[in-house]
Amino acid sequence: MCNLACHHCHVEAGPKRTEVMTRGVMERILGWLDGAGSSAGFEVVDLTGGAPEMNPAFRWLVGELRARGLHVIDRCNLTILLEPGYEDMAGFLAEHGVEVTASLPCYLEDNVDKQRGSGVYEGSIEALRVLNEAGYGAPGRDLRLDLVYNPVGYGLPPAQERLEGDYKAYLLEHFGIRFNRLWTITNMPIKRFEHALRRDGAYEAYIGKLMGAHHSVNVEAVMCRSLVSVGWLGSVYDCDFNQMLQMPIEPDRYGAGADEHEVETESRKLWDYSVDELVGRSIRTGTHCFGCTAGAGSSCTGALS
């Protein structure tokens, strides 16, 4: 679920979605992590949505993960921090040392509101101020605040470091806002963004652009080599893009066009796997994977090269 319905969202999150990971599923996952033990080498749990903070068990899960010594990342849409009932969320995240990765697809108001909805930019700036006041992004503090850029149109992201400089200069000068790093992420031709491409007759051209910009060196660093994505009922995918295309890690089972609820319900769950089965596995790929290898590459932590 999410309080926003952004045009580029590849998971089609929004206020009307109902899929939520229950505390029971979280307990199964934590039990699996406990059984795997520290020797399995798990270090980071990346919580994403929609707006993961809207999950009724979000705070409980964060506490459990941190008690196990795991680093926690919250993929935050910023505006949720201003909604009724979430006013103390920034303080909670800071208290638990949660890293915040926040979506701000441009440092200019018009571009943000065009992609995420009217008024979202103003709310995002206010939420960034709240995070700064909680200690995020401050020099010498361990509370990391990174921002995420997505292209507003149908192009590839510009150079990450140069754009980060533009973001930092503008946000500091106009609003006094500080953050750590900017991650540039390519829009995936999946779900809501795919619908927009097809509506505008731009889908084939966009796929051609991604394929034409493929850099093989990026294949060595794509995120599916070092993580798995766990769905709301516990099914396992190579990444959340494969999750949205109904491609669980089970070879040849389901695929694009399958019913997402059936796939999530019927696929093998995380707690059905041994750690060894998840390491060194074959990764399911598709045309969308060029979105991670095109240009400078794209991952949960921005450009790859």
Secondary structure, 3 states (H helix, E strand, C coil): CCCCCCCCCCCCCCCCCCCCCCHHHHHHHHHHHHHHCHHHCCCEEEECCCCHHHCCCHHHHHHHHHHCCCEEEEEECCHHHHCCCCCCHHHHHHHCCCEEEEECCCCCHHHHHHHHCCCHHHHHHHHHHHHHHCCCCCCCCCCCEEEEECCCCCCCCCCHHHHHHHHHHHHHHHHCCCCCCEEECCCCCCHHHHHHHHHCCCHHHHHHHHHHCECHHHHHHCHHHCCCEECCCCEEECCHHHHHCCCECCCCCCCCCCCHHHHHHHCCEHHHCCHHHHCCCCCCCCHHHHHHHECCCCECCECCC
